[in-house]
Amino acid sequence: MNQAGKLAAGSLIVGGVVLALKVLAWYLTGSVALLSDALETVLNLASSGAALFAVVVAARPADDNHPYGHHKAELLSAALIGLLILGAAAMILREAWHGFQTPREIEAPFLGLAISFGATAINALWATLLLRRGRALRSRALTADGHHLMADVVTSAGVAVGIVLAVFTGLTWLDPALALLVALNILWTGWQVMRDALGGLMDEALPEEQMDVIRQAIADNAHGAHEAHDLRVRQAGAATFVDFHLVVPGDISVNDAHDVCDRIEEAIEDAIPGSEVTIHVEPENHREFTGITVEDRDRS
């Protein structure tokens, strides 16, 4: 199993421990907010399972049925995790509504909060690790799972504040009120995760900063050619697919044109790890004068 797979498997273990602690905290206190917090952790386990499935499938090499690889499995998993986050928010809203209708005193609040705090600390540390390693490994499934866990951390913090205020003020409606506010924050997180995943599934272009890096890599290494145009880039999981047209002098040899392409491909792969580059070579009469110009470098 690769590193991303090991991290995803670790999320299942961490999720199981955190769920057990949160259920215990709810059992001791009877708090509707802590119940909502525990319900979200059930979805954390489900999203971690989806992330594990995704990174294992995405790591499979290309085959006859999937010539471009299995990278989009991560995007499908991220979309599923986004739906689960939205589902968690809906469940919390439901429990908060019941809490408003039938408010109740919170029992053993500080023992419950201590247990919940321990679970939250574990979640925060693991979410930070997932986000950091997910970005480094270019794994959308891991980063989506990290965002989900971080949303759970925010939930737990809001719940803790609500319980403390409810205990010291005697205002029992504060318990479900804080759960309501946290649910709205989770809805926003879920929408962001969903949007990122759907953007990848729809082959959305990379951010302009990364596009500039690719353009610069082409311009700096395409000496021997006139220009590059029709640059298209899409990302699927950890893979970035780059393709464009390269205009070369009409009298250049096939070997020389191939050397230019090799040099450009290596530069792009160094600048964007995990990239797969496809270059369509064209003669100079196809020049458009609107792409990445490199002719001036040839004359220097």
C-alpha positions in Angstrom: 0.0 0.0 0.0 1.4 3.5 -0.9 1.7 6.4 1.5 -1.7 7.8 0.7 -3.3 4.5 1.3 -1.6 4.1 4.7 -2.9 7.6 5.7 -6.4 6.8 4.6 -6.3 3.5 6.6 -5.0 5.5 9.6 -8.1 7.7 9.3 -10.3 4.7 9.9 -8.5 3.8 13.1 -8.5 7.4 14.3 -12.1 7.8 13.4 -13.1 4.7 15.4 -11.3 6.0 18.5 -12.8 9.4 18.2 -16.3 8.1 17.7 -16.0 5.9 20.9 -15.0 8.9 22.9 -17.7 11.1 21.6 -20.5 8.6 22.2 -19.2 8.2 25.8 -19.3 12.0 26.2 -22.9 12.1 24.9 -24.0 9.2 27.1 -22.6 10.9 30.2 -24.2 14.3 29.5 -27.3 13.8 27.4 -26.3 16.9 25.4 -28.0 17.2 22.0 -25.0 19.1 20.7 -22.6 16.3 21.8 -25.0 13.8 20.1 -24.8 15.8 16.9 -21.0 15.8 17.2 -21.0 12.1 17.5 -23.3 11.7 14.5 -20.9 13.7 12.4 -18.1 11.4 13.4 -20.0 8.4 12.0 -19.9 10.2 8.7 -16.2 10.8 9.2 -15.7 7.1 9.3 -17.7 6.7 6.1 -15.7 9.4 4.4 -12.4 7.9 5.5 -13.5 4.5 4.0 -14.3 6.3 0.8 -10.9 8.0 0.8 -9.1 4.7 1.4 -11.0 3.1 -1.5 -10.2 6.1 -3.7 -6.4 6.2 -3.1 -6.1 2.4 -3.6 -8.0 2.5 -6.9 -6.3 5.7 -8.1 -2.9 4.1 -7.6 -3.6 1.3 -10.1 -1.7 1.7 -13.3 -3.4 2.4 -16.6 -4.9 -0.6 -18.4 -6.8 -1.3 -21.6 -10.1 -0.2 -20.1 -8.6 2.9 -18.4 -5.8 4.1 -20.7 -5.5 7.4 -18.7 -5.3 5.6 -15.4 -7.7 5.5 -12.5 -6.9 9.0 -11.0 -10.5 10.3 -11.1 -11.5 7.7 -8.4 -10.1 10.4 -6.0 -12.4 13.0 -7.4 -15.4 10.7 -7.1 -14.4 10.0 -3.5 -14.0 13.8 -2.8 -17.5 14.4 -4.2 -18.9 11.7 -2.0 -17.1 13.1 1.1 -18.6 16.5 0.2 -22.1 14.9 0.2 -21.4 13.3 3.5 -20.4 16.6 5.0 -23.7 18.1 3.8 -25.5 15.1 5.2 -23.8 15.6 8.6 -24.9 19.2 8.7 -28.5 18.2 7.9 -28.5 15.7 10.7 -27.1 18.3 13.2 -29.8 20.8 12.1 -32.4 18.1 12.8 -31.0 17.4 16.3 -30.7 21.1 17.0 -34.4 21.6 16.1 -35.4 18.8 18.5 -33.2 20.5 21.1 -35.1 23.8 20.7 -38.5 22.0 21.1 -37.5 19.9 24.1 -34.7 21.6 26.0 -33.1 19.6 28.8 -30.5 20.0 31.5 -27.0 18.8 30.8 -25.6 16.2 33.2 -22.0 15.8 34.2 -21.0 18.6 31.7 -17.3 19.0 32.6 -16.5 15.2 32.5 -18.2 15.0 29.1 -16.4 18.1 27.9 -13.0 16.6 29.0 -13.7 13.5 27.0 -14.9 15.4 24.0 -11.8 17.7 24.2 -9.5 14.6 24.0 -11.4 13.4 20.9 -11.2 16.9 19.4 -7.4 17.1 20.0 -6.9 13.8 18.2 -9.1 14.9 15.3 -7.2 18.2 15.0 -3.8 16.6 14.9 -4.9 14.0 12.3 -6.7 16.5 10.1 -3.7 18.8 10.0 -1.5 15.8 9.0 -4.0 14.8 6.3 -4.2 18.3 4.8 -0.4 18.7 4.8 0.3 15.3 3.3 -2.7 15.4 1.0 -1.4 18.6 -0.6 2.1 17.2 -0.8 0.9 13.9 -2.4 -1.6 15.9 -4.6 -4.4 13.6 -3.3 -7.8 15.3 -3.4 -9.3 12.4 -1.5 -6.9 12.9 1.5 -7.4 16.7 1.5 -11.2 16.3 1.3 -11.0 13.9 4.3 -8.8 16.4 6.1 -11.3 19.2 5.5 -14.1 16.9 6.8 -12.2 16.2 10.0 -11.3 19.9 10.4 -15.0 20.7 10.1 -15.6 18.1 12.9 -13.0 20.0 15.0 -15.0 23.2 14.5 -18.1 21.4 15.4 -16.6 20.1 18.6 -15.3 23.6 19.6 -18.7 25.2 19.0 -20.4 22.4 21.0 -18.0 22.9 23.9 -18.7 26.7 24.0 -22.4 26.1 23.9 -22.3 23.6 26.7 -20.2 25.8 29.0 -22.5 28.8 28.3 -25.6 26.7 28.9 -24.2 25.4 32.2 -23.1 28.8 33.6 -26.1 30.8 32.4 -28.8 28.2 32.8 -30.0 28.9 29.3 -30.6 25.4 27.9 -31.4 26.7 24.5 -27.8 27.7 24.0 -26.9 24.0 23.6 -28.9 23.5 20.3 -28.2 27.1 19.2 -24.5 26.5 19.0 -25.1 23.2 17.2 -27.2 25.2 14.7 -24.4 27.7 14.0 -21.8 25.0 13.7 -24.0 23.1 11.2 -24.1 26.2 9.0 -20.3 26.3 9.0 -20.2 22.6 8.0 -22.6 23.3 5.1 -20.1 25.9 3.8 -17.2 23.4 4.1 -19.2 20.7 2.4 -20.0 23.0 -0.5 -16.3 23.9 -1.0 -15.3 20.2 -1.0 -18.1 19.4 -3.5 -17.2 22.3 -5.8 -13.5 21.3 -5.8 -14.3 17.7 -6.7 -16.9 18.6 -9.3 -14.4 21.0 -10.9 -11.9 18.2 -11.3 -14.6 15.9 -12.7 -15.5 18.5 -15.3 -11.8 19.0 -16.2 -11.6 22.5 -14.8 -8.5 24.4 -15.7 -5.7 24.7 -13.1 -5.3 27.9 -11.1 -3.7 30.7 -13.2 -0.5 30.6 -11.0 0.1 27.0 -12.0 -0.7 27.7 -15.7 1.9 30.5 -15.6 4.5 27.9 -14.3 3.7 25.6 -17.2 3.8 28.5 -19.8 7.2 29.6 -18.4 8.6 26.1 -18.5 7.6 25.9 -22.2 9.0 29.3 -23.1 12.3 28.7 -21.3 12.9 25.3 -22.9 11.4 25.5 -26.4 14.4 27.0 -28.2 14.5 25.6 -31.6 10.7 26.1 -32.0 8.7 29.2 -33.0 5.8 29.1 -30.6 3.4 26.9 -28.6 -0.4 27.4 -28.7 -3.7 25.7 -27.8 -2.4 24.9 -24.3 -4.8 22.7 -22.4 -4.4 21.4 -18.9 -6.6 19.3 -16.6 -6.0 17.5 -13.3 -7.3 14.2 -12.2 -6.2 13.2 -8.7 -2.4 13.3 -8.5 -2.0 13.4 -12.3 -1.9 16.6 -14.4 -2.5 16.2 -18.1 -0.9 18.8 -20.3 -1.2 19.1 -24.1 -0.4 21.7 -26.6 0.7 22.4 -30.2 4.4 23.2 -30.9 5.2 25.1 -34.1 8.7 24.3 -35.4 10.6 25.4 -38.5 9.5 23.5 -41.6 13.1 22.2 -42.3 13.8 20.9 -38.9 14.6 17.2 -38.7 12.3 14.7 -36.8 15.2 14.0 -34.4 15.7 17.7 -33.6 12.0 18.2 -33.1 11.9 15.2 -30.8 14.8 16.6 -28.8 12.9 19.9 -28.3 9.8 18.0 -27.1 11.8 15.9 -24.7 13.4 19.0 -23.2 10.0 20.7 -22.8 8.4 17.6 -21.3 11.2 17.2 -18.7 10.9 20.9 -17.7 7.1 20.6 -17.2 7.4 17.4 -15.3 10.0 19.0 -13.0 7.8 22.1 -12.5 4.5 20.1 -12.0 5.3 16.6 -10.5 3.0 13.9 -11.8 2.3 15.7 -15.1 1.8 13.8 -18.3 2.6 15.8 -21.4 1.4 15.4 -24.9 2.8 17.7 -27.7 1.5 17.9 -31.2 4.3 19.2 -33.5 3.3 21.4 -36.4 5.2 23.1 -39.3 5.7 26.9 -39.2 2.9 27.6 -41.6 0.5 26.7 -38.7 1.9 29.5 -36.6 -0.8 31.6 -34.9 1.2 34.4 -33.2 -1.1 34.2 -30.2 0.5 31.5 -28.1 3.8 31.2 -26.2 6.5 32.8 -28.4 10.0 31.4 -28.2 11.5 32.5 -31.5 13.4 35.4 -29.9 15.3 33.0 -27.7 16.5 31.1 -30.8 18.1 34.3 -32.2 19.9 35.2 -29.0 
